[in-house]
Amino acid sequence: MIAGRYPGSPELAALIDELTVGSAEFAELWAAHPVSEYDTGPRVYRHPTVGTMELSAEFMTLPDDEGQRVAVFNAAPGSPSEAALRLLATRSTTVARTATAAGITTAARRS
């Protein structure tokens, strides 16, 4: 969709060329052009840590910033996908706390 909005962009053309040469999967998808406007509904995502999740996606256009959107993803309550999202949230929180603690410790040692 972005390529359609900016057909004369040399930077975008270079990126597409690089991805096409570097990834057979990208080249296949690019050739098929499976592009459509953002819509709501279930989508399947594969995460390397928690596996496959089916999430409902809502895309909201920002009124004052052309081309920017906010995406909100939800899983059905009680589903395996909800459990996977909760696990990711827990891991993200743990990583953030560890990094913060390490930063505080490092800063304290410098004093």
HELIX and SHEET records of a PDB file:
HELIX    1   1 ILE A    2  ARG A    5  1                                   4    
HELIX    2   2 PRO A   10  GLY A   22  1                                  13    
HELIX    3   3 ALA A   24  ALA A   32  1                                   9    
HELIX    4   4 PRO A   80  ARG A  110  1                                  31    
SHEET    1   A 3 GLY A  41  HIS A  47  0                                        
SHEET    2   A 3 GLY A  51  THR A  61 -1                                        
SHEET    3   A 3 ARG A  69  ASN A  74 -1                                        
END                                                                             
